[in-house]
Amino acid sequence: MPFMPRGIRARAVLVAVSATLVVGIALGAASFVLVSRITLSTVHEIVSAHLEDVTAQLQEPGGGPANNVVLEAVEASSPVFVRVLNADGSTLAETPGTPPGLDLCTGDSSRVQEVTTISSPALGNLTLCAAASKARVREAERDVLLVLLIIIPLAVVGVAIAVWLAVGRALRSVDSLRKQAESMTSTSDGALAVDPTGDEIESLGETLNDLLLRLHAQSRSMRQFIADAGHELRNPIATLRVSLEFDQKPGEETSLALAELDRLEALVQDLLVLARTEAHESPSFASVDLSRLVEEAVRTARQQYVNVDFTVSCDAVSVLGDERTLRGAIDNLLRNAARHCSRAVTISVTETPGHILISVDDDGAGLESADTSRVFERFVRLDESRHRDEGGSGLGLAIVAATAQAHGGRAWALEGPGGRFRFELPRR
């Protein structure tokens, strides 16, 4: 639902408060109606009892207004006014203190009224009109409303606080599991520390630990396979290289087989580097002089690409990381720019708040918007690069992205003209 908050804790509080409010309003309305009806019924009973008492006294032999029968029926807390009318409609007697002009015999929404006709042995046919104010009913309704206006907000606040604390206590265990899982890498062999709460959170933690055990076992098997495959592939490649170089006569151009063997060796090496980087298989991070690393990489690139003009602009900055993998990422960025440029490649290292940014730009055709993220995928080679670039394995930029992620940074490309690649590392 679009209006629901995103957090579980806030959603639980909102639902609990809404339910409490709905139930409170419903119970309050029912209480208000019930109290109003009970109070109104009580006033009716008082009026009826008063009228019956006066009627009984008037119907006694020798009874009449002269013996103060009506006067005895006055209550100070809820006065019931009684008027006795003769058969001709004239007032025979009425309760002392009756407000002047008060009509007790016709309907009035502000009073409870009853009218009855009796036959008195002494006075003949009489009409008795009795009325009492609904002030007691209104007072009871005001009291109920006041109580509800106090109780319902207090109940809502109490439920909100209780649910907030209860859900927060339950979510602390979930947050602890999340933080532990977030700090783990594919090479971590430890298990999550699960609090013995005895509830579903403990069951979730145990299930996650079982899953982690299986993932760790698969990760170890994969790393072992990569190491074994790398070791086993190097031997036949080296043997083939020696055999081909031995068969090649002095002065002959490098054979196609040797050229393809170079590509195969580079591909195997890049696959091993990518697998190790994505598995975070790195030594402990240390302080690395990034400006020195970039300058060394540029010197190497100048020797390899003699027809490319490299321009370097570096701030003196250091980062916490693995020098070997960072150097490999920078080399891949430079090789990618050198292979796709027209003539010039510019690399700069700048420091931004909280981050260090390596920018590699070239004067080539650049990338279209749709290719800026796809170019970092494995074995992705754009149409233009298939015609111009015969030396790449399609893994260089994937290694760059994996290295940035392993160091807590990111790598991205910008839309052309010209190739524009960015490699950002946190300043830690």
ABEGO torsion letter per residue (X at the ends): XAABBABAAAAAAAAAAAAAAAAAAAAAAAAAAAAAAAAAAAAAAAAAAAAAAAAAAAABBGBBAAAGAAAAABBAABBBBBBBBBAAGBBABBBBGBBBGBBAABBBAABBBBBBBBBBAAAEBBBBBBBBBAAAAAAAAAAAAAAAAAAAAAAAAAAAAAAAAAAAAAAAAAAAAAAAAAABBAABABBBBBBBAGBAAAAAAAAAAAAAAAAAAAAAAAAAAAAAAAAAAAAAAAAAAAAAAAABBBGBBBBAAAAAAAAAAAAAAAAAAAAAAAAGBBBBBBBBBAAAAAAAAAAAAAAABAABBBBBBBBBBBBBBBAAAAAAAAAAAAAAAAAABAABBBBBBBBBBGBBBBBBBBABAEBBAAAAAAAABBGBBBAAAAAABAABAGAAAAAAAAAAAAAGBBBBBBBOBEBBBBBBBBBX
